[in-house]
Amino acid sequence: MVFDFAGRVRRIQDLMGDRGVDVALLSVGADLPYFTGYEAMASERLTVLVVRPDREPVLVIPELEAPRVEPGSFEVRSWGEIESPIELAVSVAGSPKSVAVGDHMWSSFLVEFQKLWPNASWSPASALTTVLRMCKDPDEIAALRAAALAVDRVMERIPREVHFGGRTESEVARDLADMTVEEGHDVAAFAIVASGPNGASPHHAPGDRVIMEGDLVVCDFGGRWDGYYSDSTRMFSVGGPSPRHTEVHAVVLAASEAGREVAAPGVACEQIDIAARRVIDDAGLGEFFIHRTGHGIGLEVHEHPYMVKGNQETLVEGIAFSVEPGVYLPSEFGVRIEDIVVCGEGSLNQSDRGLVTVS
């Protein structure tokens, strides 16, 4: 898929001009591929896109990495092993009074820039890039949709192809990661398999626990498709759920539906959280819903905006985010249901949200 990198560059330059930012330094992380299509290797060798509002951006890059860069709406200036990339970037940037720095730039580089521009004011570049990256264009939505449908296909395969009972969480997680790639993702990014009491830890790392008959299992996994991520969570019961499992799952499912139903242009992000949380509170389980209801998604699995009380940013068409309420009962089990939603288009995920019985 071909994305409009030149248009993105023009938009950040216009925004910099409006806000009086003289230069933006975008290093490793998602901002660099967003504007150039090039994903830098995080290393002790500096790669940075130097953006000024009045001229073509310059990608300062190690000489040995330069062959990986596809031509684009920017100039490439490479530096050799005995040259200073900081000095090269400074020569391109000039003498700025206001500098915006990519959130993932290494502090060792930032300190050197600050020494050379002691009188400049500094701000995170996310104040600029978030405005642009939050609202996805049709090509980005197409990539997110393809990723979501691929992970849906994995969810549909699980009851037929994945055996849970008597196997470790790590073994099942490897199955899910393999299937994620088989269904078209470029890479499997993560796979949470949390069984029984481990399900009460939202970000549990799959381990050597053997999954047993009667366990409730949280499966939360995703991958990258043409740079954009999938992220979905469904619940599986080994040998059939208990009444308590069924009861709590029904509450979380209702909370998921409430959060997805309220998502619409003009609605504040916090209203997604409030709607989902109200259902869980009313069921007497509010103290066990211990995280926000959702996060933005795109070139990163977690990005702006966040669906949490207090975030009064307004949704507009094209913003992509998760809706993932959960209940986590310590030493017992956990339940989470997660879908990716695009404002104005609804849920991208369509796989069964019910409690699925597996062997």
N, C-alpha and C positions, 0 to 999 in steps of 0.2 A: 504494500500500500504506500502511496506517495503522499506525504504530508506537506502543507504549505509553510515551510520553514522561513521563506523570505517574508511572508505576511506576518509571521510571528515576530520576526526581528523588527519589522516596521512598527508593530504595535508596542513593543517594549520601548523603542526609541521615542515614540510619541509620548508614552507615559512618563519616561524620564524627563522629557522636555517640559511636560506639564508640572512635574513635581520638583524641578530644579536639581535633578541628579546628574552630575557631570560624567560619571563613569560607573559601569557595573562590571564586577569581576565574577564570572561564573565558572566555577571549577568543577570538581567531581560531583556526582549526584544527578538528579533527573533534569535539572534546568538545562544543562549542556546539551543532551540529546533532544530536548524539546525545541531548542532554537537551531540546532545544527544537524541533527540526525546522528551525531557521533557520541558514543558513550565512552568516556575516558576511563582508563584503568587507574584505580586509586593507588598511588604509590608516592615515594619520596621525590619523584620527578614531577615538577609542576606542569599541569595543563590548565590553561585558563582562557576563556573567551572574554576579550576586552571589548565592551560595548560602550560606544559614545553616541549621543543622540544625533550628532551631525555628520557622521561618516560611517563607512562600512566597518563592521566588526572585524576584529583580528583574533584568530585562534593561535595562541602561543602554545607550542607543543614540543615535547622531546623529539629530536630528529629520528630516533628509532621507532617512534609511534606514528609519525607523519604518513607513512604509506597506507595506514588503515583509514584515513580520512577521505570520504567522498567529497568531491567539489560541491560547493554550496554558495550561499549568499554571504560569504565572509572570506577574508584573506587568511592564508595559513603562513605563519612564520615559525620555523622550527629552530631549536637551539641545540647545540652540541654539548657533550659531556663536560667540557671545561668552560662553558659559557654560563652566565647568570640569567636564568629565566625571569627573575624578579626585575632585573634591570631592563630586560627586553620588554616586559609588560609595561613598566613605568615609562619607557620611551614612547610606547604606543599611546598610553593614557594621557600623557602630558602632565599638567599641574592642577589636578581637580580640587575643588573645594568641598565637594560632596561625593562620597563613594558608597555604593551599595555592594555588599559582599555576599556571594552565594553561601547559603546556610551550611553547606558541607565542606567548605574550604578548610583545609588543615590549619590549625592555629599557628603552626610554625611558619607557614607562608604569610598568614595575616599579620603576624608580628613584624615581619620584614617589610611588608607594605606600609605599615603604620610608622615605622622608623623613617621611611623615605618621604612620607606625607604627614608630618607631625601636626600640621594645622588644619587638616581636612576633618570634616564631620563624617561619621560612619553609621551605616544602617544595614540591616539584613536585606538582601536582595529579594527575599520572599515577599516583602511588602509590595514589590512590583510584580514578580512572577506569579504569585498566587492569584492575582486579579485575572491574569491571562489563562492560567492553567486550569482553574476551577471549572470553567464553562467549556465543555467539549464541543468541537465542531463535528459535522457529520462523519468525517473519516475516523475520528477518534471514537465516536460512538459505535461505528461499524466494527472497529477492532475490539472494543469492550464487549459488544454483543457476541462476536465470534468466540471470544474467550469464555464468556458465560455459558453459551450453548455447548461448548466443548466440555466444560466441567459438569454441566447437566448430564451429558452422555455418560460421563464416568459414574455419576450418582445412579443412573439407571442400570449400569453394569454391575454395581457392587452386590446387590442381593443374589445375582446369578453366578458371579465369578469369584467373589472374595469370601473365603472361609475365615471366620473370626474365632470361634471357640477352640481353645487349646493352643492358640498361637500368640506370640507377643505383640504388643502394640507396634514395636518397630517393624516387625514383619508385615503387618497390615499397612503401615504407613508407606513402606517401600512399594507395595502393590498399588496404592493410590497414586504415588508419584509416577510410577511406570505408566499407568493408565492415562494420567494427565498428559504425558508426552505422546502416547499412542493416539490420543484424540486430537492432536494437532498443535498443542502448545510447543513453543520453542524450548521451554525449560519448565520443570516443576519447581516452583519457588519455595513451597513449604507444605507440610502435611502434619496436622495435629490429629493424633488418634489417642483419645483419653477415655479409658474404660473404668467403669465402676467409680470408686472414690476419687480417682484421678480426674474425672470429669468436673470436679468442683474447682479445679485450677484452670482458669480460662485459657492460658497460654502454656498448658502442659506440654513438655517435650516427650514424645513417645519413647518408651523405655522397654525394660525387660519384663514388665508385668505381664503375666499370662492372662488373656481374656477368658472369662469363665461364663458358663451358662447362667443366665439371669442378669448379666451385666448390661447396663445402658452405656452406649459408646458414642462419644462426640467425634464426628469426623469433619474437620475444618481444613480445607486445602485449596490450592490454586496454583496458577502458573502464569507465564508471560506469553502473550500472543502478539507478535509484531510490536513489541515494546509495551503493551498494555496488559494489565493484570486481571485475572479472575480471582474470586474469593467467595467461597460458599460453604455453609455449614448445614449438615443434616444429622439426624439422630437415628441410631440403629440399636435394636434390642436383640440380644443373643438368646434365642429360644422363646421369645415372647415377653412382653413387659408386665411388670406388676401393676396393680391398681394405682399405687403411688406414682410410679413412672408415668403412667397414662395421664394421671391428674395434672402433674406438673408440666408435662409436655403440652397439654391442652391450653394451659395458661400462657405458656411462652408462644405457642402458635397464635393465640388470640392477640397477644401483644405485638407480634410480628405483623399481623393483618392491620392492627390499629395504626402502627407506625407507617406502613406502606400506604394506607388509605389517605392519610392526612398530607402526604407529600404532594405538593403542587406549587406552581409558580406563585410567588408572593407570600408564601408561608415561611416564617422564621425557622431556621435550622433547629432551634430548641423545641419547637412544637412536635417534631418527630420523636424526640426523647420523652417529652411530657406525655404524649399520647400512648406510647408503648409502656412507659413506667406506670402510668395510671392503672393499666390492666393488672400488672403484677402487684402493685400496692393493694388494689382492691381484693386480690386473692390472699392477702396476708403474707406475701413473699417478698415484699419490697426490700428488706434488709439483705436479701440474697442476690439482688441484681446490682453488681458491684462495679460496673463499667458503663461508659457512655453507650448510647444506642447505635451509633454508627460513625463512619469516617469516610471522607472522600477517597476516591480511587482513580487511578489513571496510569501514569508512568511510574508511580509508586503505589504500593499496596495501601499505605496509609498516607493521605495527604489532605489538604484543606478541601472543603470545610468539615467540621466535626458536628455530629448530631448530639448535642449535649446541652443541658439546661444552662442558660446564660449566654449562649451564642445566638445573638439576634440577627446575624447575617440572613438576608432574604434569599430563598431559593429562586433561581431563574431557570428557564428551559436549557437543558444541556448539562447541568451539574450532575455528576455521577457520584453515588455514595452507597454505603452499605446500610442496611437495617438489620440489626442483629441483637435483639434482646436475649437475655439469658438469666437463668436461675441456677445458683451454685450452692449446694447444700454440703457443708464441710463433713468429710468422712463418709458421705453417702454417695452422691452422684451429681452431675450437672446436666443442664439442658440449654442448648443454644440453637437458634435457627437464624440463618443469615442469607440475605439476598442482596444483589446489586441492583440499585434503582437508578434510572436516569429521569430527572425531573422533566415532566411533559410527555414521557414515554412509558413510564411504569417499570415494573420489574423486568430485568433482563434474564433472570433465572426462572425457569419454569418446572424444574424437577419436583417430584413429590415431596411436600413438606411434612407429610405424616410420619409417624413413628414406625419405621420399617423393621420387620422381624427378619433376622438373618441366622444362619447356623453357626 
